Amino acid sequence: MSRRPYVRKVERSWWLRRPRYVLYMIRELTSLFVGLYCALLVVGLVRLAQGPAPWDGFVAAFSSPLGVAVQLLCLVFAIYHSVTWFALTPKAMPLMMKGEPVPGAVIVGAHYVAWAAVSAIVLIGAGV
C-alpha cells in the first residue's frame, strides 16, 4: 500500500477548455468588481464622515473620466453577475408549491421583478 496518494496534475488553463467553464470563471471574476465597487462606496462614506473637503475630493475623483469609466465597468460586471445568478437560481433553489415544482421561469421572473422594485425604491428615495 502506498503512503502517498495519487495527485493528478491540473494545468492553470484548465478552465479554457470548455466555453461553459470560461463563462463560469468570468462570472466569478465579476464578483471582484462588485466587491471593489462596494469598497469604493465605503471609502465614500468615510470621506463623507470626515467633512465637506474630503467629500468634495471624493466626488471629484468619482466624477473624473477615470472614475466614470471604473463605475461603468463595475456596473457592466454587476449586471452580468446578477443576470447569470438569476439564471442559476432555479437550480440552486428549486421550489415546490403544493407538491409541484415551480417552473424555473417563474423563479427567475420573480427575481427580476424584485430587482426592478428595489431599484425603483432606491431611485425614488434618491429623488430621481
PyMOL commands that set and color helices and strands:
alter all, ss='L'
color gray80, all
select helices_A, chain A and resi 14-16+19-50+52-63+65-92+104-126
alter helices_A, ss='H'
color red, helices_A
select strands_A, chain A and resi 96-97+100-101
alter strands_A, ss='S'
color yellow, strands_A
deselect
rebuild
show_as cartoon
